[in-house]
Every structure is written in structure tokens, then in C-alpha cells.
Amino acid sequence: MSNPNDAARTATPGAEEVAAQFADEVVTKALARDVALPYGAGTAVLITLDNGHDHNKPNTFGPTGLTSLGAAIDAAAARTDIAAVAVTGKPFIFAVGADLTGVPQVENREQAHTIGRLGHDVFRKLGELTVPTFAFVNGAAMGGGVEVALHCDYRTVSTGVTALALPEVFLGLVPGWGGTYLLPNLIGAEAALKLIVDNPLAQNKTINGRKAHEMGIADTIFEPADFVEESLRWAARVVNGAVAVRRAEVDKGEAWTNAVANTRFQVEGKLNGAAPAPVRALDLVDEARYRTRDEGFAAEDDALADLIMSDQLKAGLYAFDLTQKRARKPAGAPAKELARPITKVGVVGAGLMAGQLALLFARRLNVPVVLTDLDQERLDRGVEYVHGEVDMLLAKGRVSPDTATRLKGLVTGSLTKDSFADADFVIEAVFERMDIKQQVFAEVEEVVSAEAVLATNTSSLSVSEMAHGLRHPERVVGFHFFNPVAVLPLLEIVRGERTDDATLATAFATAKTLKKTAVLCADAPAFVVNRLLTLFMGEVLGAVEEGTDPEVADRAVAPLGLPMPPLMLLQLVGPAVALHVSETLSAAFPDRFHVSEPHRRLVEANKTELFGSDLQLDPEVRELFTGGDNPSTGEQILNRALEALAREIRIMLDEGVVAEPADIDLCLITGAGWPFHLGGITPYLDWTGIAQKVNGAPFHPDGPKAI
């Protein structure tokens, strides 16, 4: 409530030009009405943000929506008969940030700069009125939704809020409408950086309403049933002085310095400078303790202008659309009406992967799941693993006691496959050998119905060959999960030569119920993710075989900001498993896939751990990796790995392994955790010119599009 003259700011220059870029904006209107505050506190203007749709289409702020909110605030500012202004949202939704649909159409830095200024010019009015302003955060609040609340003098939050976040860094932006200035000055740099940097880089983690109150973002908290009414009562008491809001003093000295330094160290360790947004956000928070509001907001405008024009943001928005839009409409999926119902699931095997699958099927499909194995001890361990995982879910409060009991009852074990007689869907998770898998399917076919789906979790073997010799090869389908099953969303669905539409439709319907991201793949060696990761890792191991120091080779790809370096990934996957996939691909494509001798020696020596507890390379592993007299530099290794990827992706697309480059990227993002700032990989290969150099053309001539 600083300067009364600031409330009536002039229209943002260039706003109309920018609005033209957002032709598809779903306008969130600011609907204002007078509300009589209790306890004789006077009249409040209550502004409700509402785009006219239900909670499935959340409120967002585009240029026209911002103009609507600005007009509502200006109308309130012009009045002398009100005691307060409050902002809330439609049922279940406060606001989830900026409307980004028009960002790809932004043509220059000035237009990008205008987007930042427009948000500031509107939101800051709430902090500069002559009467108190309140945000009643009734539902999901993200990005600009959190920022509009921060501009208010006071905030209430509902216990029903399940998602509150500042996700901008995840996409390639910064919280640029006040977030990097207001939040650290409200709750301190350490807590603010949790929301601004840490959570976005931790798979876009959100907090709930209780946590927001605990952190000091909200001043008080109420239950959902009468949230707005209770918020108005509380606001009335603030207005008439019955409630005085006291906030902890923010340490702008050593604590602030240490928080920024610690987060900067973590960001550099994770991303190695590959993404500019986290670093820019850190710089803004670092300087927020010294800057005035005007200076802080101007710095955010500059940051937004730079980042909106960046390749990383374009890649991030493309990746977001992949996971939110393309993932919901898988290319090549048959009509869902062809899918058959599933009332019971069989899992062949009782190892770790089989146990993970059994738990997932029981939780999501809510049907009986039977594990089979040849050994009673292994079978018991498999069922015990599932029950132990259920107990952990119960301890964490993620399932109720009744649900835990029911889940345990759904998962059982049997030494005979006769228990599959009434199963509609049987998936094998046995050793990765063709003869073993063929034997398993032959045995299962003897007891199941002719319509039961036989699914294989193979990571590299031919689904068509696996089905050879069966009476009903048309019901065999690849159903390849990624480990850990509960974390990685991707499910590669593989159509064999004789897989029919009903089987494929059932596979896609099941994937949807399992809440997995399904991508249709042709029956090609190692499908998508393992084919590309094996190639990528093979280039690094090839450099080691030629004489490059293994740690130099491992660090070579750090500029990409991948989830982990290649040798750590090799340890996670397991050297023996990775070698099997490498041998499969080398047999299929000997001109492009080479089996590394150091890798083979690693497996022959039964080394499963490449790194010690100090994360340093095991000396015995280093010795196994020695050899060759033609070392490469890190830059050379990175270039050869990326060029190999570009070449192989083009071949895969020409072969029809997947429908489009977007499917390659979706697979790498959801199956390997490759980052949004690369857009998976093909946008990066385009903007760096590698695709053009290797293939003679970019993957996305008109820019990356998810659908």
C-alpha cells in the first residue's frame, strides 16, 4: 500500500500487439462484486477469476485476461467507499499461471519484454492500492497464480489446495511477474528457492495448502467447505484491527548468501550450465535483497524477454505439450472400443520387475494378480516384496488401512500356470532369452482362453519371433516398462507382425488405466529408448576403448544436463543387461552398433558396481577400462555421440519404428528422464545444426510441434 498514484498506471505499451499473438487465449475474466464484510468492517470488492469452464480447464493469464483483471482493480481503485479488495478463483482453481499458447508466435525481444511488463503492470496494482488487498487461494495455484497472490497484502489458503508451485524454471522461464522478488523477501531466500528452483528441478514437485501456510506464504488457513466465507471474516478482522498479521523478519545477510550459494552448487551439479533458466532465477533471487520493487520487477522483465526468445524455452514448451497432449492421444492406437475388459492378471516370474508389475496392476486395475515361478522360495519373496511395498505406502499415508489390506489380498502366488486359466492378461517378466520366453508363452497358451492377451516385457527381443509357433500369435504384444516402474511413465507398446487390433487396443486401454504414457513402436531391435541409449552409451564406451580416460569420457556429455552420466546409467541398468542389449543391436546393425570390449570385460569380471560409496570410479573398473592409444577430447566425444543419435533417429523414422520425431522425444523424456530443456533430443539436434549436418535436413523444419 505504498503510492496511491501508482494504482492508476497507464496501459502497457505494446500490449495490443502482443495480444494479437494469443489468438487462442481462453480468457480468464475478473468478475467483481461488492461484498459486505462482517463485524461492520465495510464493503470489499471480491474479484473472482473465472474462464467460464470447469476445473478441467484451469484459469490462466493471457494478455486479454490480464487486461480484464487490471480493469477490475482500476475500477476498485477509483472508489472511495470500499474497505478492501480480494481476489479468489472459480471452484477448485485459483489460477495456474500464464497462458503460454501465444509464446511460440512472439516475434522479437520487445514483444517478449512486453509480456513481462504487462503482468507486472497489472499485478502490482494489488500491492499499491490505498486499501488492504487479500488473496483467497481456494484451489490450484501455479506460476502467475501464486504471483498474483504474492502481490496482495494478505493471503489465506484452503486446506483443500493440493498443488501450489512456481514451475517456470521447469519449462525454461523464471517466475517473472514478481515471484523472484516478492517471495524471498516474504519468506527468505532458502524457502523461496525451494519453490523457485529446487521443486521444479525435482520433477516439478508441488506443495499443498498446509505446507504453504507452514512456509509463511499464506497468513492463515481454512477448510474448503466455507473457505471464502471464513476468509472474508478473517479479512474483516484484519481491516478493523482485531487481527494483526505478524511475519518473521527475513535474514538478508549470511543466510541469504548461503541459500543462493548452496542452490547454485546443486544446479551446476545437475545441469552443468545446460539450461539458462535456473541460473537466471538464482541471479534474480540473489539480487532481490538489495533491489527496490521497481528494480526487481524490471530485472524480471529483462529475464523473461531473454528466456522467451531462447531455444530452451521453445524446447521446454514442446516437451510440455508432448507430455500433456500427445501422451493422451497416442499415435497409431486402434479404436478404444476394440479393447477387451481385464478382470484378472497373470505375471510370469517373481523377481524385482515382476513384483513391481504385480503391485502396479493391483493398484491401478483393482483386479486379482497372480505371480508364478518355478521355485517356492522365489515366489514367496516376490509376494512378500509386494506386501512390503504396500506396507510402505500405508506408512507414508498414500493408501488407507482398508486399501492396504485389499491390495495384499489381490496379489497371490502359484507354482503352476493353471492359476492363469481365467486371466485376461498375462505378462512375462522372465530372463531375457528368446527360448525361455517362447517356452513360457507356449505353456501359458495351454491354459488361457483364446482371447487372453499375452504381453512381454522384453527390452530388446523380437515380439514377432516370440509369438512364432503359438496357435494365436495375434494376441501377443510388447509391453515394455521402464525401471523403476513406479517412477518412469513410459510404456513402449510393440506391435508384432501378427498382433491384431483388439490386442493392441486392450494394451493401450490397460496402459491408460495404469496411468502410463504409451507409445506405439514397431517390432524393431530394442525399440526406441534402449536402442538410442545403447548407441549413446556405446559411443562413450567406444572412446574409452580407444584410450580415453573413463572419467573424461563420462563427463563429456555433461553439457547436455542429462539425469546422470553414462557410466552411472550403466551401473543403474546393470552391465550384464546393457551388454545383452548391446549384443542384440550389434547383431542386427553391425555397421552402427559396436560391443565394447571393456564392457564385456566388466561383465566377465562380475562387476555390477562401477562407483564406490564416494562416487569415484572403482580402481578395478578403471583397470578393466584401460587400453587403446587414441584418446579423444570431451568435445569430440560429445559431437560423435550426438551425430550418432541424429543419424540413428533418422533411420528409425525412415524404418517406421515410431510415427514422428515427437514420439522419439516423448520416449526419451518419459522413459529415460531426458530434460525438457532439450525437448527430448530432436529440437536440440535441430538448433545446434547437428541434424542438418548429418541428415541434410532438420527433424522439425517448421519448428517442433507436439501434435
N, C-alpha and C positions, 0 to 999 in steps of 0.2 A: 504493500500500500504506500508506495513511495511518492511518485509525482503525479498529481491529478491530470496534468496536461498530457501525460503520455497515454492516457486511456483512449484518446481520440486521435490515433495515428492515421496518417493518410494511407490510401490504398498502396499496396506493394507494387512498385514499378515492374512491369513485365508480367504481372500475374495473369492477365488475359491471354497473352501469347502462350504461356505455359499451360493454361487450362485447355487450350486447343489440342495439346498433345495427349490429353487424358479424355479422349472422346468416349471411352468405355467406362468412365468412372461411375460406380454405383454411389450416388450422392448420399452422404450421411447428413441429414438435416438437423439443425439445432432448434428444437421446439421449446419455446419459452412460455412459461405461465407463472402467474403470481400464486404464492402460497403464503398463507397466514402462519407465521411462526408461533408456537405456543409460548406460554408464560409472558405474553404481552411484548414479545421482542420485536414486533413489527412485521413487515412484509419482505419475503425473499422472492427473488426471481429464480425459479428452478428450470434449468436448461436440460432437456433430455436429448441425448444423441440417439438418432434412430434413422436407419436407412430404409425403413419400410419392409424389411424382410425379417424372417425369424432368425433364431440363433445360428442356423446353419450357414448364414451369410453375415458374418460379423460387421460391425461398424468399422469403417476406415476413413482416413482423412486424405481426400484428394483436393485439388485446388478449389473446386466449387463447394465442397463440404467445409473447407476452412473458411471460405468467404461467408458461408451461412453462419458458422459459429462466431466469426468476427462481427457480423451484423447484429447478432443476438446480444453479444457483450456490449457493443456500442449503444444499442437501444437501452440496455440497463444502465450504462454509464451516464446517459443523458437524463436519467430520472433523479429526483431529489426525495422521493417518497419511499425508498426501499432501504432495508437494513442489511441485506446480504445478497449474494449471488451464489448459486450452487449448480454444479454440473453432475449429471448421472447418465446412465445408459439404459438401453432397452433391456428387457428380461434376459438375464444370463450373460449379457455382454456390456462391458463399458465401452472400450474401443481397442482395436488390436493394431493400431499404428497407421503408417502412411499407406495410401493407395499407390502401389508401385507399378500399376499396369502401364502407365504412360512413360515410365522412366526410359525404356529402350528407345522411345521416339525423341528423347531430348537430343537436340542437335549440337549444342555448344555449351561451353562452361558458363556463360552468362545465364542461360536458361536454368542450368543446374543450380547456380547461385541463387536464382530467384526462388526456387523451391525451398531452400533453406530459409531465406528471408521471410517468405510468406508464412511459414509455420511459426517462426519467432514473432512476427508482427501480430499474429492472431493470439497465440497462446500467452504472450507476455502481458496482454491486456488484463488477464485474470490476476496477475500479481501486482497490478498498478492501478486498480480501482480504488476509490475512496471508501468503499465499504468492504467488510471481510468477504473472502471468497472460499468456497468449500468444494471439494471433490468427494462425491459419494460413490466409491468404487464398488459397484454392485455385482460385477461379473468379470469375465476375462479382460485383462488389461495388458497390452504389449506395446512396445515401441512408443509411438506418439500418444497412445492411450495413457501410458504411465507418465509421459512428459506433460500432458495437459493437466494431469493431477498434481504434478510437482509445481506447476506454476501457481496453483491455488495456495491460499494462506494456510488452509487446514484440510486434512484428509481423513475420511472414515473408510473402512473396508469391511466387506462381508466375509463371514467365516465360510461362505459358500464359494468364494473365489478359489479356483483350483489352478489357475495359470496366470501368473504375473511375471513379466520378463521384459528385458531390453535386448532383443535378439539381433540387433542391427549388425554387429560385428560378424555374426554367423553368416550373414548374406554378403558382407563386403562393404558395409556402411558404418557409421557411428551414430549413437543417439544424438542427432544433430538439431533437435528442436528444444534444447535446454537440458537434456539429460546429463551430459558430461560436466556441466557447470553446476546445476542445481542439486543433483543427487549427492555428490561428495561433500558439498557444503551443508547438506542436511544431515547425513548420517556418517560422514567421514570417508576417507579415501579407500580404506581396506574393504569396508562393507559395500561401498559403491562399486568397486572394481569386481566384486563377486558377480554383481548383476551385469555390469557393462562388458566385462572381458571373460572372466572365468566360466560363468554358466554358458554363454554362447559357444565357447570352445569345448564344452563338455556335452556335446550332442544337444546343444540348445536347451539346457536344463531350465525349468521354470520353478518358481516358488508359489506357495499358496497364500491366502489372505492372512492366516495366523502368523506365518513367517514374516510377511510384510509389516505387520504390526510389531512383531518382536524386534525387527531391524530398525524400527523408527520411521519407516516410510509412511505409515498411517499413524494417526494420533490416537485412534480408538477403533474398536471392532464390534460389530453387531451380527446377530443371526440373520439369515436370509429372509425369514418369514415376514418380518416387519422392518426390514433394513432401512428403507427410505424414511419411514415414519420415525424410527429411533434416531436416524441421522439428523433429521430436522429438529427433533427435541434437543439433541446434543448441541447442534448449531445454535439454537435459540439461547442455550445457557452460555455458550461462548460469547454470543452477541451482547447479552445483558450482563456479562461479567461474572456469572455464577461459576463458570469453569475457566480456569486459566491453564493454557497448554504450556507445559514446560518441556524443553528439549535439552538433551545433553550437549554440552559445549564440544565442538569439533576441534580435535588436535590438528592444527595446521603446520606443525613442526616436524619433529623426528618421525612420528607415527605415519604421517602422510608420506614423507620421503621414503620410508622403509616399505610402505604398501606398494608404492609405484615401482620401486626397485625390484621387489620380490616378484611382482606380477610381470614385469618386463623380462626378468630372467626366465620365468616359466614360458612366456610367449616365445622367446627366442629359442628355447629348447624344443618347443613343439613345432614351430613353423619355420625357423631358420630364415626369417625375412621374406618368406614366400607370399605372404598376404599383408597388404599395407594397412588394412582397417584396424586390427588390434593395436598396432603401433601408434596410429594416429589417435585412437581413443585414449591410449595411455598418455600421450603428449598433452591432450586436452585436459585430462583429469589432473595431470601434474601441474599445469599452469592455472587451473581453476581457483586455487587458493589465493593467488595474487591478483587475479583479474577482477574488474568490475563486471556487472551484468552485461553491459553493452559490449565490453571487450570479449567476454566469454562467448556471447552469442555470435559475435562477428567471426570469432575463430571457428565456431561450429559451422557457420555458413561457408567459410573457405574450405573446411574439411569436406563437407558434403559436396561442394562443387567439384573438388578434385576427384573424390571417390565415385561420384555418379558417372563421371566420364571414363572410369577405369575399366580395363578388360576384366579385372577380377570381379567387379560388381555384375557385369553382363554375364559372366560365367556363374556367379552365385545365384542370380535370378533365374537363369536357365536351369540350374541344378534344383532350385526350389520348385520350379514348375514340374520338373521331372518327377520329383518325389510326391508332389501333391496332385498332379493332374495325370501325367502319363501312367503313373503307378496304378491309378484307379481304373484305367481303361487299357489293359494290356493289348498290345498289337498282336493280331492273329488269333485271339481267343475265340473259340466257337460260341454259338448262341448259348446263353446260360440255361435256357430251357432244356437243353440236352443232358444236363448234369443229373446224375443219379443220387439219391439220398444215401447217407452213410450212417449206419446205426451201430457199427462195431468195427474196430480197427485191430489188425494184427501187426506186430513188429517182430521180424525175424532177427534174432541177435539180442544180447543183453549187456553189451558193452556201454561205454560212456555215451556215444552218439545215440544208440538205441534208447537208453534211459532218457536222454533229453527229448527225443521224439515222442516217447510214450507220455511224458509229462505234458508236452505241448498239445498233443491230440486230446488228452483227457481234459485239460483246462479249457481249450477253445471249442472242441466239438461236443464236450459233455456226453461222451459215449464210452462204453467199456473198451479197454485197451488190453490186449493180451500179448505179453512178451514170450518168445520161445527161445530155447537154447538147448544144446546137447548135454550140458553139464549143470547139475542141480546147484552146485555152489555158485557158478557164474550167474545162473538165473536168480538165485536168492539175492546176490549182490546187486543185480540190475533192479529188482523190485525195491530193495532196501534203499538204493540210490534215489529212486523216485519219491519214496515215502520221506526220506531225509530232506529232499528239496521242498516238499510240501510243508514239512515242519519249519523250515527256514522262512517260507512265505508267511506262515502263520505267526512266527515270532516277529516278523517285520510289519505285521498288521496288513499285509496285502491280500490275505484271504481270511474269512471268518472261521471259527472252530467247526461249524457245520460244514462249510465248504471243504475244509481240510479233510474231515472225515469222509466226505463223499468222494473226493479225489483219490484218496488212498484205496477206497473200495472199488473204484473204477479200474485201477491198474493191478493186474494179476500176472502170474507166470505159469507156464506149462512146458513140460518136456516134449510134448507131442504137438504136431501141427494140426491134429484133429480139432484142436480148440479154435481153429480158423474157419470151421465149417460154415458158420453163419456170419462171417466177416464180409463186409462190403469193400474194404480197402485194406490191402496188406502191403507193407513196405519193408524191404530188406535193408539191413544195415550191417552186413557181414563183411568179411575180409575182401579187399579189392582185388579179386581174381575172377576172371571170366568163368572158369569151370565151376567154381564154388557157387557163384551167383546163378548160373544156369541150373545147377542141381537143386538149389533152393527153390527156384520158380517151378521146376518140374514137380517137386514134392508138394508145393503149395497148390498147384493146379489140380492135383488129385483130390483135394478135399474141399475147395471153394466152389461157389457157383460159377456158371459161365460168364456172368456179368461182373463179378468182383474185379476191382482194379488191382493190378499188380504193379507196384511202384518200386523203383530202385533209387537208392540214394548215392549211386555211383558218382564219383567226381571226375571220371575221365573215360570210362569204358563205353563201348557202343551199346546203346539201348536196343537197337535192331538185332544185333548179334545175340544179345542176352535173351531175346524173345524167340530166337530161332529154335525150331523143334517143338514149340508149345502148340497145343491144339487151338488155342485162342491168342495168338500173338497180338491181336488188335487191342487187347486190354492192358498191354504193358506200356508204361510211361516213365520217363525220367523225372525224378522229384528230388532235386539236389539242394539240400540245405547247407548252410554255412555255419561254422563253429566259432563262437558259442551260439547255439540255436536261439537262445532267448534274447540275444543282443543284435545279431545281424539280420536285417529284414529280408534279404534276397532269397528267393526260391527259383532256381532255374528249372523250368518245366520243359522237358525234352520230348519231342515227338519222334518216335521211331518210324521206320519205313511203313509199318502196317498199323500204327496206332490210330484208332478211329476217333471220330469227333465226340462221341459220347464219353469215351475215356478221358479225352483231353478236356472237355467241358467239366467233368467231375473233378479233374485235377485243379483246374482254375477255381472252381467253386470252393473246393476244400482249402486252397491257398488263401482265398479271401476270408473264410471263416477262421483260419489260423492267424489272420492279420499279418500275412506275409506279402511282400512285393513280388509278384510273379512276372517273369519274363519268358516268353516262348523262344526256345532255341532249337536249331536243327541238330540232328544227331551227328555232331562232329566231335573229334577228339578233344576232351577236356572242356567242351562247350565254350563259355565266354571267359569267366573270371580266372579260372585256373590256367587256361591257355595263355592269357595275357600276363598274369603274374609269373608264370613259369618262364615265359620269354624274357620278361623284365629282369627277374632274378638270375636267369641264365646269362644275361649279358654282364651282370656284376660278377658272377662266379667265373665266367669266361675270362674276365680281366684279371681275377686272382690267379687263375690257372696260367695265365701268360706272364705272371711275375709281379703283379701289382700288390702292394701291401693290403691285406684284407680290410684293415680299418680305413684306409684311403678309399678303397672301392665301396665300402659300406656307407661312407659319408658322402660319396659322390652325388647321390640323389637327394641329399638334404635340402637343396634349394627348392624342391617341389613342395615341401611341407607335408609329406605323407604321414600316416598314423605311426609308422615305425620303419626303421631302416631294413633293408633286405635280409641281412643276416639274422636280425631279431625275428623277422617274419618266418625265416627258415626254421628257427628254433620253435616258434609257436605252432607252425603247421606240422612239424616233425620231419627230420631229414629223410627218414625212410619213405614216408608218404609222398613227400615232394620228389624224391628220386623216382618213385613209381610213375608219377605223372610225367616227369621229365622223360623217362624212357618211353612211355606211351606216345608222347608227342614227337620224340626223335624218330620212332619207328614210322610214324605217319608222315612226318615232314622232315626228313633228314637234312634237307638243304637249309633249313631255317632254325631247327632246334638241335642243340648240341648237349650231350650229357657230360657234365663237368667231372673230370677225374678227381679233383679234390672233394667234390660232393660224394662221389662213390666211395672214396677212402673214408670219409666221415661215417657213412652208414656201415661199412665193413668193420670199422672200429667200435661200432655200437655207441657212438657218441650222440646223445639226444640233447644235451645242454651245450650250447656254444659259448655262453657267457657265464661268468661266475656271479656270486651274490653282489659283487661290486660293479656289475655290468661291464666288466672288462673281458676281452676275449680270452677264453681258456687257453693257456700255453700249449696244451696238447692239440687243440684245434688249430692253433696258429701253425704248429709243426706240420699237421696234415695238409694245410693250405699252401705250404711252400712249394716252389717250383716255377719254372719259366724264367726268361731273362728279357722280357719285352714289356715292362710296366707301362701303364697308362696314367695320365693325369685324371683328376676328378672330373674336369670339364669334358675330357674325351669320353669317359665312361658314361656320363650323363647324356651326351649327344648320341652315342651309339645306342643306348637303351631307348631313348625317345624315338630315334629314327626307326629302330626295330619295331616299336609299338605302332608307329604310324603306318609302316608297311604291312604289318600283320592285320591291323584293323581294316585296312582297305581290302585285303584278301578275304577276310571274314565276311565283310559286307558283300563282296562280289560272289562269295560262295552261298550267301543267304543264311549264314549262321543265325543272324538276327535281322529284323526288318530294316533298321535305320541306325545311324550313329547314336541317336538318343538312347537306344537300348543298350549299346555298349557302355555309355556313360552311366545310365541308371544301374547297370550291373556293378560297375566299379564303385559307385557311391554306396550302394546298399549291401554289397557283398564283400567289399574289401575296405570300406570306410574311406575311400579316396575323397579328398576335400572338395567342398563347394567352390573354393576359390580357383580350382582348376576346371570346374564344370564337369567333373569326371576326368576326362583327359582330352577329348577331341577339340573342345574350344581352345584349350591351351596349345595343342599342336597346330591349330589354325593361326592364332595370333602371334605365335613365335616364328611362323613361316616354315615350320618343320614339315607339315603336311604338304605344302606346296613344293618344297624341295624334293621330298621323297616320292610323292604320288603325282605331282604335276597339277594338283588342284586341292583346295581346302575341303574339309568334310562338310562345312556349312557355308556355301558361297554367299548366302544372304543373311548370315548371322545365325547363331544357334537358336533353334526353336524346339520346345519340348514335344509339341503335338502339331 
